[in-house]
Amino acid sequence: MDEQLRVGLVGAGPWAEMVHAPGLANHPGTRLAGVWARRPEAAHRLANAHGTEAFESYEDMLSTVDAVAFCVPPGVQAPMAITAANAGKHVVLEKPIAESADVAERLAQAVSDADVASLVVLTRRYAPETKELLRQLHRTGGWTGADGRWLTGALLDGPFSNSPWRHERGALDDIGPHAFDLLDAALGEITDVLAANVSETGLWQLILQHAGGATSTLTLTLSLPLQPPFTDFTVFGPNGHRTLNGRDTSTSDCYTNLLDDFVAMVHSGTTTHECDVRRGLHLQKVIDLARRKAGA
């Protein structure tokens, strides 16, 4: 393997253009070795912008890279990522990692069987301020509850407003993994969805049970005309409350931090991480349970 990790990018939509491609092209430990997308013209445009190759087939790209970063809908990502893992390629996965827990289970098993590295793009978990708050919460302990709100108008306007899978699956699948991950990391593993409801306008409200007895509430939407988006996570207990609502670290810098970890994992032979494919599987199970509880 080259000193730089050769990474192929699957997908050429707005998020790939904004985050994945420049992140991979500019990181000192990775080389954007090529792009493949279902729309060849988009793949060529993105590849040309970063001085790399647009591949005509996914299989051709797989044969030339050490790892694959995915930026496609979950129903497309999972089978392609299984193919990549089976070919011995390390994987960077978008959230949610699959369209269902059953498929996510197969993906996690393929990654495990191949003994390759995996990371999920749970953006805020790679921010230093998030890591510091989680360290403080764990040092203090005794937290009994939390309230989370993630409110955006992403489906109304902007680069993702024409995303078919986001319109179909809504806030639960798009921003839900981020929110579940933060609450889970703060309070302990989510073990049950006590209640879940989704309105006709796509507003999700949930009550979650955590290991150790804590509970949390969560509100999610992609359909409120808010600019910028509003995010707020407050943890509370006998020692008071702590709030995470800042975004001091940019999305691009969070992705760079992810790649720092990913490159280190590959070069050291490490295949476990707090945000690896197993984390993605756990979050997928929470998503599936919430959808069943809401009858959606």
WOBELWO-V823410 format. One record per residue. N is the residue number from 1. RES is the residue in one letter. PHI is phi in whole degrees, 0 to 359 (none if undefined). D_CENTER is the distance of its C-alpha to the mean C-alpha in Angstrom with 1 decimal. Layout:
# WOBELWO-V823410
<<N	RES	PHI	D_CENTER> <N	RES	PHI	D_CENTER>>
This chain:
# WOBELWO-V823410
<<1	M	none	26.6> <2	D	299	26.9> <3	E	301	26.4> <4	Q	276	23.6> <5	L	285	20.8> <6	R	277	21.2> <7	V	243	17.8> <8	G	266	17.9> <9	L	251	15.5> <10	V	257	15.1> <11	G	116	15.0> <12	A	218	16.9> <13	G	277	15.8> <14	P	302	15.4> <15	W	291	11.9> <16	A	297	13.1> <17	E	290	16.3> <18	M	279	15.1> <19	V	237	12.5> <20	H	298	12.2> <21	A	298	15.9> <22	P	295	17.5> <23	G	297	15.3> <24	L	291	16.3> <25	A	290	19.8> <26	N	261	20.5> <27	H	286	19.2> <28	P	293	22.3> <29	G	263	20.9> <30	T	230	19.5> <31	R	233	21.3> <32	L	289	19.9> <33	A	272	22.1> <34	G	162	21.6> <35	V	229	19.9> <36	W	230	20.0> <37	A	214	19.3> <38	R	292	20.8> <39	R	254	22.8> <40	P	305	24.9> <41	E	295	26.0> <42	A	290	22.5> <43	A	298	21.9> <44	H	296	25.3> <45	R	297	24.8> <46	L	290	21.5> <47	A	298	23.0> <48	N	298	26.3> <49	A	295	24.7> <50	H	239	23.5> <51	G	64	26.5> <52	T	231	25.0> <53	E	262	25.7> <54	A	261	24.6> <55	F	273	24.9> <56	E	281	26.7> <57	S	221	25.1> <58	Y	297	21.9> <59	E	298	24.3> <60	D	298	26.0> <61	M	294	23.0> <62	L	305	22.0> <63	S	288	25.5> <64	T	243	25.2> <65	V	239	22.0> <66	D	265	20.8> <67	A	209	17.0> <68	V	228	14.8> <69	A	254	11.7> <70	F	253	10.5> <71	C	217	10.1> <72	V	222	11.6> <73	P	302	11.6> <74	P	303	10.5> <75	G	292	14.2> <76	V	271	14.8> <77	Q	299	12.0> <78	A	303	13.0> <79	P	297	16.7> <80	M	290	16.4> <81	A	291	14.2> <82	I	298	16.9> <83	T	300	19.5> <84	A	297	18.0> <85	A	299	17.9> <86	N	298	21.4> <87	A	272	22.5> <88	G	82	21.5> <89	K	263	18.7> <90	H	287	15.9> <91	V	225	12.4> <92	V	252	9.2> <93	L	247	6.8> <94	E	278	4.5> <95	K	259	3.4> <96	P	293	6.1> <97	I	284	7.4> <98	A	203	10.9> <99	E	270	13.2> <100	S	202	14.8> <101	A	295	15.1> <102	D	299	17.9> <103	V	290	16.2> <104	A	299	13.2> <105	E	299	16.2> <106	R	293	17.7> <107	L	294	14.8> <108	A	299	14.6> <109	Q	292	18.4> <110	A	296	18.5> <111	V	296	16.5> <112	S	295	18.7> <113	D	298	21.8> <114	A	278	21.3> <115	D	57	20.6> <116	V	250	18.0> <117	A	280	15.3> <118	S	212	11.6> <119	L	219	8.5> <120	V	253	4.8> <121	V	280	3.5> <122	L	266	3.8> <123	T	312	6.5> <124	R	293	9.3> <125	R	291	9.6> <126	Y	263	10.9> <127	A	273	13.4> <128	P	303	16.9> <129	E	293	17.9> <130	T	292	15.2> <131	K	300	16.2> <132	E	293	19.8> <133	L	297	19.6> <134	L	297	18.2> <135	R	299	21.0> <136	Q	297	23.5> <137	L	299	22.5> <138	H	288	22.8> <139	R	295	26.1> <140	T	285	27.5> <141	G	69	26.5> <142	G	81	28.1> <143	W	286	25.5> <144	T	251	26.2> <145	G	194	23.9> <146	A	204	21.3> <147	D	229	20.7> <148	G	236	17.5> <149	R	224	17.5> <150	W	225	15.0> <151	L	237	17.3> <152	T	220	17.0> <153	G	247	19.0> <154	A	300	16.4> <155	L	276	18.2> <156	L	269	21.5> <157	D	198	21.4> <158	G	104	19.5> <159	P	293	17.6> <160	F	252	15.5> <161	S	289	18.5> <162	N	255	19.5> <163	S	281	16.4> <164	P	302	17.9> <165	W	291	15.0> <166	R	291	13.9> <167	H	295	17.6> <168	E	286	17.9> <169	R	262	15.1> <170	G	76	15.0> <171	A	296	13.3> <172	L	303	12.7> <173	D	274	10.1> <174	D	277	8.7> <175	I	264	8.7> <176	G	306	9.7> <177	P	303	6.7> <178	H	298	6.7> <179	A	292	10.4> <180	F	300	11.0> <181	D	298	9.3> <182	L	294	11.6> <183	L	295	14.6> <184	D	297	14.3> <185	A	294	14.3> <186	A	279	17.2> <187	L	254	19.4> <188	G	115	18.8> <189	E	304	17.3> <190	I	289	17.1> <191	T	253	19.9> <192	D	199	20.7> <193	V	255	20.3> <194	L	288	23.7> <195	A	203	23.7> <196	A	207	21.6> <197	N	216	22.9> <198	V	232	21.8> <199	S	276	24.3> <200	E	295	25.6> <201	T	268	23.9> <202	G	88	20.4> <203	L	275	20.5> <204	W	262	18.8> <205	Q	227	20.5> <206	L	224	19.8> <207	I	239	21.5> <208	L	243	19.8> <209	Q	258	21.7> <210	H	244	20.8> <211	A	303	22.5> <212	G	94	25.6> <213	G	106	26.4> <214	A	291	24.3> <215	T	230	23.1> <216	S	216	20.8> <217	T	244	20.6> <218	L	213	17.9> <219	T	238	18.3> <220	L	225	15.9> <221	T	201	17.0> <222	L	247	16.3> <223	S	235	20.1> <224	L	252	21.9> <225	P	285	23.5> <226	L	246	22.1> <227	Q	216	21.9> <228	P	283	20.2> <229	P	301	17.6> <230	F	249	18.6> <231	T	231	16.4> <232	D	205	18.3> <233	F	231	17.8> <234	T	240	21.1> <235	V	254	22.0> <236	F	220	25.7> <237	G	176	28.4> <238	P	301	31.9> <239	N	265	31.0> <240	G	103	30.0> <241	H	219	26.7> <242	R	226	23.9> <243	T	233	21.6> <244	L	243	18.4> <245	N	222	18.5> <246	G	267	18.6> <247	R	231	16.5> <248	D	297	18.8> <249	T	265	16.4> <250	S	291	15.3> <251	T	301	12.0> <252	S	298	13.8> <253	D	291	14.9> <254	C	299	11.6> <255	Y	293	10.6> <256	T	298	14.2> <257	N	296	13.8> <258	L	301	10.9> <259	L	295	13.4> <260	D	305	16.2> <261	D	294	14.8> <262	F	296	14.0> <263	V	298	17.6> <264	A	297	19.1> <265	M	299	17.8> <266	V	296	19.2> <267	H	289	22.4> <268	S	264	23.0> <269	G	78	22.3> <270	T	276	19.8> <271	T	237	17.3> <272	T	243	16.1> <273	H	199	13.7> <274	E	295	12.4> <275	C	239	8.7> <276	D	275	9.9> <277	V	300	10.0> <278	R	294	12.2> <279	R	295	9.7> <280	G	300	7.6> <281	L	295	11.2> <282	H	301	12.2> <283	L	295	9.7> <284	Q	296	10.8> <285	K	295	14.3> <286	V	295	14.1> <287	I	301	13.0> <288	D	298	15.9> <289	L	294	18.3> <290	A	298	17.8> <291	R	295	18.5> <292	R	294	21.5> <293	K	296	22.8> <294	A	274	22.7> <295	G	65	24.4> <296	A	253	22.0>>
